[in-house]
Amino acid sequence: MGEWKKRQGYRTFSAMLCMLVGIGLVRYSYSPLLPSMLDHHWLNPGQAGYLGTVNFIGNLLGALVCAPLARWLGAVRICRVALLLGLISVAASAWDLGFWWLVGTRSLAGLTAAGTMILAPIIAASGVENARRGRVIGIVFAGAGLGVIGLSFSLPLFLVNGPSGGWLFTAALVLVCTALAWRGLVEPADESSSPTSPQATGRSPLSLWILGLAYTLAAVGIVPHSIYLSAYVHQVLGEPVSFATMVFGVYGLGVLLGGPLLDGQLTGRLGTWLALIVSTAVGLAAVAVVLMTENVAWVVASGGLLGMSQMGVASITAHRVLEIAGPAYHTRWWARVTVGFNIGQAGGALAMGTMLHAGWSYAAGFWMAAGSFTVSILLALLVQPPRRGSHKPNETYNGHRKNEPPS
């Protein structure tokens, strides 16, 4: 049993559960619960946007400290701490103690999401051959979709007396998943001996900064659907809370499929460069649907498209960072790119919350998203695909590149 727990399959499963908890449950539980929180006057629409901003700021702070702490204390230890913070944040949200109390709990939720989103793919990719990394990373990111789907379709059963029951149910799910993942997490290869010069990869860091900016703008585009989809369906399209809550399950289905389909399958046919552009274009199409029609079925379907785009963009970007930076610098650059992503989400949430507070319609936020996705596509076009043979298929993630001795 002890040896089995060290196998790659169990480690990948545990990393997927970490993503399920950090993103699918802790971070995105807020969106399907938002209609009930609005109906029970825990929040108003403007405060809802500001809470989303607080969550992303917590995520940003977590992303800034996550990689240094992981190098000091180990990725597995920090990932476990993130899971415990997530459990505390969700359980504490079950009490309506005012807006500032929720500010604190959503800040903790942001720290959890940062820890799991950065470290879970790195833990899973440790020691994996280059040809299989896209599939492994896609499986890990699929955990977020599983969490969103399961939560969204089961939450209406626990919202009869208000949001508190939904938060406590979410906390129970977090506890179970954390217990299952805990012992399956295995420390990845030590990167302490890896080379220190970014030129060791043979690629200019400029490509990584441009890729990071494209990812940041894609994050802005994700905001209206990821925070307000259920609230939009309830308040603008007039659907009941129970239906609006389950709408987020369609978004979760897209999140579930995005990594395996767009990274695991599409990159094998088109390569990561073109697959990233296609994935971002799918997000733009999802936003365009909301701007073009108020048909409920089409709007719900757009949530699935956006979720697919979101996880496809995240998974492929992680894959592209690995291709461009090399295994020795994956942790460092993926943390930097994730910081940009959270800046984008925090800025987008703050902007949309401000627009709603000023009395603007939800459409203003979706127009903001459309512009952001468009510029993201243009930037992604500039980051050319890696040269053939720059990373050999049998190269493994050992903390330094194959055939390159540590300095």
Buried (B, 14 or more C-beta within 10 A) or exposed (E): EEEEEEEBEBBBBBBBBBBBBBBBBBBBBBBBBBBBBBBBEBBBBBBBBBBBBBBBBBBBBBBBBBBEBBBEEBBBBBBBBBBBBBBBBBBBBBEBEEBEEBBBBBBBBBBBBBBBBBBBBBBBBBBBEBEBBBBBBBBBBBBBBBBBBBBBBBBBEBBEEBBBBBBBBBBEBBBEBBEBBBEBBBEBBBBEEBBEEBEBBEBEBEBBBBBBBBBBBBBBBBBBBBBBBBBBBBBBBEBEBBBBBBBBBBBBBBBBBBBBBBBBBBBEEBBBBBBBBBBBBBBBBBBBBBEEEEEBEEBBBBBBBBBBBBBBBBBBBBBBBBBBBBBBBBBBBBBBBBBBBBBBBBBBBBBBBBBBBEEEEBBBBBBBBBBBBBBBBEBBBEBEBBEEEBBEEEBBBBBBBBEBEBE
